[in-house]
Amino acid sequence: MTAALRLAACQFSSSADWAANLDRIGADARTAADRGAQVAVFPEAAMGRFGSAAAAAGQPLDGPFADGVRAVAEQTGLLIVAGMFTPCGDGRVHNTLLVTGAGVETRYDKIHLFDAFGSRESDTVAPGDALVTVDAFGTTFGLATCFDLRFAAQFTELGRRGAEVLLVPASWGEGPGKAEQWDLLVRARATDAQAWLLACDQAWTPLSGTDPLGIGRSACIDPLGGVRARLAAGEGILIADVEPSLAADVRARVPVLAQPGSKDRG
């Protein structure tokens, strides 16, 4: 049986200054580690908010932002997941999750881009094309980002690939019905994968144009869709204890993932 894990969702509003955002990641990571967390998840666009020069230009994975996050992971012993933007070679960037620490070093490039509600993420961001799972602390984690939450097949496939805990950074824009949709989708996607799901959004930021800037409401959801913990709109750190073995128990009792059906990536 996999031992219990303590997860942290570090909800804050990133600025246009990547160095200031890195300092905030360091401070929140140290607080999370002091509170016993083993995994710390930061929002999508933690390096630089949407619409900023930092987001438009990106940085390579051997650049100062990523190296700074690696140093924080090494200092704290945490597995850290943080959103950043990386050059892709066609004038756009990838919307990338850097996953580092605890013996892990990988990336996930957001597959489903936010071409909705008047926004056109694909104008400046190139999509990824591969699902990603990683193993740490005796647990298999699956990765997804924000708008991916609207695509159930991605989460079903992550569950089929053995993910017991899903880590989902986001920058979920404000708008009519958006909070209700967020609350619904994080619960639905946990049940699709029959896995724990930790979603970390940007803290609430006043709407500005069509850029998705965050509503808060970071949450920890269990494999049956139950809300185990949730933050409000403002900045803060959610600490949640999860039992990864519950995913296997739910899958045995309700064998949805074993049923025939599409195994497309979503």
C-alpha positions as CSV (number, residue, x, y, z in Angstrom):
1,M,0.0,0.0,0.0
2,T,1.3,3.4,-0.9
3,A,1.9,5.6,2.1
4,A,-0.1,8.8,2.6
5,L,1.2,11.9,0.8
6,R,0.9,15.5,1.8
7,L,0.3,17.9,-1.2
8,A,0.4,21.7,-1.4
9,A,-1.3,23.9,-3.9
10,C,0.4,27.3,-3.7
11,Q,-2.2,29.8,-5.0
12,F,-0.8,33.2,-5.9
13,S,-1.1,35.9,-8.6
14,S,2.0,35.9,-10.8
15,S,3.3,39.2,-12.0
16,A,5.0,40.2,-15.2
17,D,8.4,39.9,-13.4
18,W,9.7,36.4,-13.6
19,A,12.4,37.0,-10.9
20,A,9.8,38.3,-8.4
21,N,7.6,35.2,-9.2
22,L,10.6,32.9,-8.6
23,D,11.1,34.6,-5.2
24,R,7.5,33.9,-4.4
25,I,7.8,30.3,-5.5
26,G,10.8,29.9,-3.2
27,A,9.0,31.4,-0.2
28,D,5.8,29.4,-0.7
29,A,7.8,26.2,-1.3
30,R,9.6,26.6,2.0
31,T,6.4,27.2,3.8
32,A,4.8,24.1,2.2
33,A,7.9,22.0,3.2
34,D,7.8,23.4,6.7
35,R,4.1,22.2,6.9
36,G,5.2,18.7,5.8
37,A,4.3,18.7,2.2
38,Q,6.2,16.4,-0.2
39,V,4.7,17.9,-3.4
40,A,4.1,21.6,-4.2
41,V,2.1,22.7,-7.2
42,F,2.1,26.2,-8.5
43,P,-0.2,27.8,-11.0
44,E,0.0,27.8,-14.8
45,A,1.9,30.9,-16.0
46,A,3.7,31.0,-12.6
47,M,6.8,32.3,-14.4
48,G,4.9,35.3,-15.9
49,R,1.2,36.0,-16.2
50,F,-0.6,35.8,-19.6
51,G,-0.2,38.9,-21.7
52,S,3.2,39.7,-20.2
53,A,6.6,39.9,-22.0
54,A,7.8,37.0,-19.9
55,A,5.0,34.8,-21.2
56,A,5.5,36.0,-24.8
57,A,9.2,35.4,-24.9
58,G,9.5,32.4,-22.7
59,Q,12.7,30.9,-21.3
60,P,14.5,27.6,-22.1
61,L,14.5,24.8,-19.6
62,D,18.1,25.6,-18.8
63,G,17.4,29.2,-18.3
64,P,17.4,31.2,-15.0
65,F,13.8,30.6,-14.0
66,A,13.8,26.9,-14.4
67,D,17.2,26.6,-12.8
68,G,15.9,28.7,-9.9
69,V,12.9,26.3,-9.5
70,R,15.3,23.4,-9.5
71,A,17.4,25.0,-6.8
72,V,14.2,25.5,-4.6
73,A,13.3,21.8,-5.2
74,E,16.7,20.7,-4.1
75,Q,16.8,22.9,-1.0
76,T,13.3,21.8,0.1
77,G,13.2,18.2,-1.0
78,L,9.9,18.8,-2.7
79,L,8.6,17.6,-6.0
80,I,7.6,20.9,-7.6
81,V,5.3,21.5,-10.5
82,A,5.3,25.1,-11.9
83,G,3.9,26.7,-15.0
84,M,6.3,28.5,-17.4
85,F,6.7,29.3,-21.1
86,T,9.4,27.8,-23.3
87,P,10.4,28.7,-26.8
88,C,9.2,26.2,-29.5
89,G,11.1,27.4,-32.6
90,D,8.3,28.7,-34.7
91,G,8.0,32.1,-33.1
92,R,5.6,30.9,-30.5
93,V,6.1,29.3,-27.1
94,H,5.0,26.2,-25.4
95,N,2.8,26.4,-22.2
96,T,5.0,24.2,-20.2
97,L,4.8,22.6,-16.7
98,L,8.3,22.1,-15.3
99,V,8.3,19.1,-13.0
100,T,11.4,18.8,-10.9
101,G,12.7,17.5,-7.6
102,A,12.5,14.2,-5.7
103,G,14.5,12.4,-8.5
104,V,12.2,13.7,-11.2
105,E,13.0,16.0,-14.1
106,T,10.5,16.3,-16.9
107,R,8.1,18.6,-18.7
108,Y,4.5,18.6,-19.9
109,D,3.4,20.9,-22.7
110,K,-0.2,21.9,-22.6
111,I,-2.2,20.0,-25.3
112,H,-5.5,21.8,-25.4
113,L,-5.1,25.6,-25.9
114,F,-7.5,28.2,-24.7
115,D,-9.1,29.4,-27.9
116,A,-12.4,30.3,-26.2
117,F,-14.3,33.1,-24.6
118,G,-12.6,35.6,-27.0
119,S,-9.1,34.4,-26.3
120,R,-6.7,32.9,-28.8
121,E,-3.9,31.1,-26.9
122,S,-2.8,29.3,-30.1
123,D,-1.8,32.6,-31.7
124,T,1.2,32.7,-29.4
125,V,1.4,29.2,-27.9
126,A,2.1,25.9,-29.8
127,P,0.3,22.8,-28.5
128,G,2.0,19.8,-26.9
129,D,1.3,16.4,-28.2
130,A,2.1,13.9,-25.4
131,L,0.6,12.9,-22.1
132,V,3.0,12.7,-19.2
133,T,3.1,10.7,-16.0
134,V,5.9,10.6,-13.5
135,D,6.7,8.4,-10.5
136,A,7.8,9.8,-7.1
137,F,7.2,8.9,-3.5
138,G,5.9,5.5,-4.6
139,T,3.1,7.2,-6.5
140,T,2.3,7.7,-10.2
141,F,1.3,11.3,-11.0
142,G,-0.4,12.6,-14.1
143,L,0.0,16.1,-15.5
144,A,-2.5,18.4,-17.1
145,T,-3.0,22.2,-17.5
146,C,-6.1,24.4,-17.1
147,F,-8.1,24.2,-20.4
148,D,-7.3,20.5,-20.6
149,L,-9.9,20.1,-17.9
150,R,-12.6,20.4,-20.5
151,F,-11.4,17.2,-22.3
152,A,-12.4,14.1,-20.4
153,A,-10.6,11.6,-22.6
154,Q,-7.2,13.0,-21.5
155,F,-7.9,12.3,-17.9
156,T,-9.4,8.8,-18.6
157,E,-6.2,7.9,-20.4
158,L,-4.1,9.2,-17.6
159,G,-6.0,7.0,-15.3
160,R,-5.5,4.0,-17.6
161,R,-1.8,4.7,-17.5
162,G,-1.8,4.3,-13.8
163,A,-1.9,7.9,-12.5
164,E,-3.1,7.9,-8.9
165,V,-2.8,11.6,-8.3
166,L,-3.4,14.3,-11.0
167,L,-1.6,17.6,-10.7
168,V,-3.3,20.5,-12.6
169,P,-1.9,24.0,-12.6
170,A,-4.3,26.6,-14.0
171,S,-4.9,30.2,-14.8
172,W,-8.7,30.0,-15.0
173,G,-10.2,33.3,-16.2
174,E,-13.1,35.0,-14.6
175,G,-16.4,35.3,-16.4
176,P,-20.1,34.3,-16.2
177,G,-20.4,30.8,-14.9
178,K,-16.7,30.2,-14.9
179,A,-16.4,29.5,-11.2
180,E,-19.2,27.0,-11.4
181,Q,-17.6,25.3,-14.4
182,W,-14.2,25.1,-12.6
183,D,-15.9,23.5,-9.6
184,L,-17.7,21.0,-11.8
185,L,-14.8,20.1,-14.0
186,V,-12.2,19.4,-11.4
187,R,-14.6,17.0,-9.7
188,A,-15.6,15.4,-13.0
189,R,-12.0,14.9,-14.2
190,A,-11.1,13.2,-10.9
191,T,-13.9,10.7,-11.4
192,D,-12.9,10.2,-15.1
193,A,-9.4,9.1,-14.0
194,Q,-10.6,7.6,-10.8
195,A,-7.7,9.4,-9.2
196,W,-6.9,12.2,-6.7
197,L,-6.8,15.6,-8.4
198,L,-5.0,18.6,-7.0
199,A,-5.8,21.8,-9.0
200,C,-3.9,25.0,-8.3
201,D,-5.2,28.1,-9.9
202,Q,-3.9,31.6,-10.0
203,A,-5.5,33.7,-7.2
204,W,-8.3,35.9,-8.2
205,T,-7.2,38.8,-10.5
206,P,-9.5,41.5,-11.9
207,L,-10.5,40.6,-15.5
208,S,-8.4,42.5,-18.1
209,G,-9.2,41.9,-21.7
210,T,-9.4,38.3,-22.7
211,D,-6.3,37.0,-20.9
212,P,-7.1,34.2,-18.3
213,L,-5.8,35.5,-15.0
214,G,-7.3,33.4,-12.3
215,I,-10.3,33.0,-9.9
216,G,-8.6,31.0,-7.1
217,R,-10.6,28.1,-5.7
218,S,-7.7,25.7,-5.8
219,A,-9.0,22.3,-4.7
220,C,-8.1,18.7,-3.7
221,I,-10.6,16.2,-5.1
222,D,-10.7,12.4,-4.2
223,P,-11.2,9.6,-6.7
224,L,-14.9,9.6,-6.2
225,G,-15.3,13.3,-6.9
226,G,-15.5,14.4,-3.3
227,V,-14.0,17.8,-2.4
228,R,-11.5,17.2,0.4
229,A,-10.2,20.8,0.6
230,R,-10.6,24.1,-1.2
231,L,-9.2,27.6,-1.0
232,A,-11.2,30.8,-1.5
233,A,-10.3,33.4,-4.1
234,G,-7.3,35.0,-2.5
235,E,-3.7,34.0,-2.2
236,G,-2.9,31.1,0.1
237,I,-1.5,27.6,0.4
238,L,-3.8,24.6,0.5
239,I,-2.4,21.6,2.3
240,A,-4.1,18.2,1.7
241,D,-3.3,14.7,2.8
242,V,-4.1,12.0,0.2
243,E,-4.0,8.2,0.2
244,P,-2.9,7.2,-3.4
245,S,-4.0,3.6,-2.8
246,L,-7.6,4.8,-2.7
247,A,-7.4,5.1,-6.5
248,A,-6.8,1.3,-6.9
249,D,-9.6,0.6,-4.4
250,V,-12.1,2.7,-6.4
251,R,-11.0,1.2,-9.7
252,A,-11.5,-2.3,-8.3
253,R,-15.0,-1.5,-6.9
254,V,-16.1,0.6,-10.0
255,P,-14.0,-0.8,-12.9
256,V,-14.8,2.0,-15.4
257,L,-11.2,2.2,-16.8
258,A,-11.3,-1.5,-17.6
259,Q,-14.3,-1.1,-19.9
260,P,-13.7,-1.1,-23.7
261,G,-13.6,2.4,-25.2
262,S,-11.5,5.1,-26.7
263,K,-8.0,5.4,-25.5
264,D,-7.3,8.6,-27.4
265,R,-5.2,11.2,-25.7
266,G,-8.2,13.7,-25.7
